[in-house]
């Protein structure tokens, strides 16, 4: 299995990247800063490094310099995520021609494109390895609807879920969610309830009624630690930031078993 080293001081960035890479058969390792990155690379020699250049204890460019000056690590492919301007990225490309820079913010598709380009110029290869969720019958495929106003989150969730063979519908508003539910009833609905304003829950009254009629499992997506922060009619809550595989297991628990032919 190919190993990927993800370098960032926070938790959200590595977790998001991990959700996309793991189903591709890639083993992800993590380093919290430049020093840990260099030590990890020297000890385990990963096949690819994903570097967030905003680390504050050792500048990203200094980390790149250390990796490229070391004969033991100077050929490892590197993808560096940067919030610099287009002009600065062009200059970085000129100075570091063997390192791929990806502008932030970036989408899951941007990551996939960068990985594809790296694979075309190295022996790194990957194949999806995660089995499907639920029955092999398309009519019984696990389905989830995610309701959130953040297009970036929706894109990442949809990409990660599709890699795990979960059919994912995304809605930015309760109105869009209602249309999607009427077209194809999902097994689980995941709703962001952290949107300011009491009208949020009022606009979801129809969802509560629809869920009660159809036995639909509706979960609140929230960053608040207490379950008391969401109305009691929700089946439960998913704490942000959440683990994609935990959500997959949640959906799987609500997928009915396929009837056995008589």
C-alpha positions in Angstrom: 0.0 0.0 0.0 1.3 3.5 -0.9 1.9 5.8 2.0 1.0 9.5 2.0 2.3 12.0 4.6 -0.1 14.8 5.4 1.6 17.8 7.1 -0.5 20.4 9.0 -0.7 21.8 12.5 -4.5 21.5 12.7 -6.9 18.5 12.6 -9.5 19.6 10.1 -7.2 19.7 7.0 -5.6 16.3 7.5 -9.0 14.7 8.3 -10.6 16.1 5.1 -7.7 14.9 3.0 -7.8 11.5 4.7 -11.4 11.0 3.8 -10.6 11.3 0.1 -7.4 9.4 0.0 -8.1 6.4 2.2 -10.8 4.9 -0.1 -8.2 5.0 -2.9 -6.1 2.4 -1.1 -3.6 5.0 0.3 -2.3 4.8 3.8 -2.2 8.2 5.4 0.3 9.2 8.0 0.4 12.6 9.7 2.9 15.2 10.9 1.9 18.4 12.8 4.8 20.6 11.8 7.9 20.9 9.6 10.2 19.2 12.1 7.9 16.2 12.4 7.6 16.1 8.7 11.4 15.9 8.1 11.7 13.3 10.8 8.8 11.2 9.5 10.2 11.4 5.9 13.7 10.3 7.0 12.3 7.4 9.0 9.5 6.0 6.8 10.1 7.5 3.3 6.5 8.1 2.2 5.5 7.8 -1.5 4.0 11.3 -1.5 3.9 14.4 0.8 1.0 16.8 1.1 2.2 19.9 2.7 0.1 22.8 4.1 2.5 25.7 3.9 0.9 27.8 6.7 2.6 25.9 9.6 3.8 28.5 12.0 6.8 26.7 13.7 8.7 26.1 10.5 7.8 28.0 7.3 6.5 25.8 4.5 9.2 26.9 2.1 11.9 26.1 4.6 10.4 22.6 5.0 10.6 22.2 1.2 14.2 23.3 1.2 15.1 20.8 3.9 13.4 18.0 2.0 15.0 18.8 -1.3 18.5 19.3 0.1 18.5 15.8 1.6 19.6 13.1 -0.8 17.4 10.6 1.0 14.2 12.7 0.4 14.9 14.9 -2.6 12.9 12.7 -5.1 9.7 12.2 -3.1 6.8 13.9 -4.9 5.3 16.9 -3.0 2.0 18.7 -3.3 2.0 22.0 -1.4 -1.2 23.8 -0.7 -0.8 27.6 -0.6 -2.9 30.6 0.0 -0.5 32.9 -1.8 -1.5 35.0 -4.8 -1.4 33.7 -8.4 1.8 35.7 -9.0 3.5 34.3 -6.0 2.6 30.8 -7.0 4.0 31.3 -10.4 7.3 32.4 -8.8 7.2 29.3 -6.6 6.7 27.1 -9.6 9.7 28.7 -11.2 11.9 28.1 -8.1 10.5 24.7 -7.3 9.7 23.1 -10.7 9.5 19.6 -9.2 6.9 20.5 -6.6 3.2 21.0 -7.4 1.5 24.0 -5.8 -2.3 24.0 -5.3 -4.0 27.3 -4.5 -6.2 27.4 -1.5 -9.1 27.2 -1.0 -9.3 24.0 -3.1 -11.9 21.4 -3.8 -11.8 17.6 -3.7 -11.7 17.6 -7.4 -8.6 19.9 -7.3 -6.9 17.4 -5.1 -7.9 14.5 -7.4 -6.5 16.4 -10.4 -3.2 17.1 -8.5 -2.9 13.5 -7.6 -3.5 12.4 -11.2 -0.8 14.8 -12.4 1.6 13.4 -9.8 0.8 9.8 -10.8 1.5 10.7 -14.4 5.1 11.7 -13.5 5.9 9.1 -11.0 5.3 5.4 -10.1 2.6 6.3 -7.6 -0.7 4.6 -8.4 -3.9 4.0 -6.6 -7.1 2.2 -7.0 -10.4 2.4 -5.1 -10.5 -0.2 -2.4 -13.6 0.4 -0.3 -16.5 -2.0 -0.7 -20.0 -0.7 -1.4 -22.4 -0.1 1.4 -25.6 -2.1 1.5 -26.9 -4.4 -1.2 -25.4 -4.9 -4.7 -28.9 -4.2 -6.1 -28.8 -0.5 -7.3 -32.3 0.0 -6.0 -31.1 -0.7 -2.5 -28.0 1.5 -2.6 -27.4 3.5 0.6 -28.6 7.1 0.2 -28.0 10.2 2.2 -29.1 13.8 1.9 -26.8 16.5 3.3 -28.3 20.0 3.9 -25.7 22.7 4.4 -25.2 26.2 3.1 -21.4 25.7 2.8 -20.7 24.5 -0.8 -17.2 23.5 0.1 -18.4 21.1 2.8 -21.0 19.7 0.4 -18.4 19.0 -2.3 -16.0 17.3 0.1 -18.8 15.1 1.6 -20.2 14.2 -1.7 -16.7 13.2 -3.0 -15.8 11.2 0.1 -19.2 9.4 0.2 -19.2 8.5 -3.5 -15.8 6.8 -3.0 -17.5 4.7 -0.4 -20.4 3.9 -2.8 -23.0 6.0 -0.9 -25.4 7.9 -3.2 -25.2 11.5 -1.9 -27.6 14.3 -2.5 -26.7 17.8 -1.5 -28.9 20.8 -0.8 -27.9 24.3 0.2 -31.4 25.3 1.4 -34.4 23.5 3.1 -36.4 24.2 -0.1 -33.8 22.3 -2.3 -33.8 19.5 0.3 -37.6 19.2 0.0 -37.4 18.8 -3.7 -34.7 16.1 -3.5 -36.6 14.2 -0.8 -39.8 14.1 -3.0 -37.8 12.8 -5.9 -35.9 10.1 -4.1 -36.4 9.3 -0.4 -32.9 9.0 1.3 -32.2 6.6 4.1 -30.6 9.4 6.2 -30.9 13.2 6.2 -28.0 15.2 7.7 -28.9 18.8 8.5 -26.6 21.7 9.5 -28.4 23.3 12.4 -25.7 25.9 13.3 -27.1 28.4 10.8 -28.0 31.6 12.9 -31.6 32.5 13.4 -34.6 30.8 14.9 -36.2 30.6 11.4 -33.9 27.7 10.6 -35.9 25.2 12.6 -39.2 26.8 11.5 -38.3 26.1 7.9 -37.6 22.5 8.8 -41.1 21.8 10.2 -42.0 20.1 6.9 -38.9 17.9 7.2 -40.0 16.8 10.7 -43.5 15.9 9.4 -42.1 14.1 6.4 -39.7 12.2 8.5 -42.5 11.1 10.9 -44.7 9.9 8.0 -41.9 8.0 6.1 -39.9 6.9 9.1 -37.0 9.0 7.8 -33.9 9.2 10.0 -33.0 12.8 10.4 -29.8 13.8 12.2 -28.5 17.3 13.2 -25.0 18.3 12.2 -23.6 20.7 14.8 -20.5 22.0 16.3 -22.1 22.4 19.7 -20.9 19.7 22.2 -24.3 19.3 23.9 -27.2 17.2 22.4 -29.5 19.7 24.1 -28.5 22.3 21.5 -30.8 20.6 18.9 -34.5 19.9 18.9 -35.5 16.5 20.4 -37.3 15.4 17.2 -34.0 14.7 15.5 -32.9 11.1 15.6 -29.5 12.2 16.9 -26.7 14.5 16.2 -23.4 14.4 14.4 -20.6 16.5 15.9 -18.6 18.7 13.5 -15.9 18.1 12.4 -17.1 14.6 11.8 -15.4 11.4 10.5 -16.8 10.4 7.1 -16.5 6.7 8.0 -18.6 7.2 11.1 -21.3 8.8 8.9 -21.1 5.9 6.5 -21.7 3.5 9.3 -24.7 5.6 10.4 -26.2 5.5 7.0 -25.5 1.7 6.7 -27.4 1.2 10.0 -30.5 2.6 8.3 -30.3 0.7 5.0 -33.0 -2.1 5.1 -31.9 -5.6 4.2 -32.7 -6.7 0.7 -35.7 -9.1 0.7 -34.8 -12.7 0.1 -36.5 -14.2 -3.0 -39.2 -16.7 -2.1 
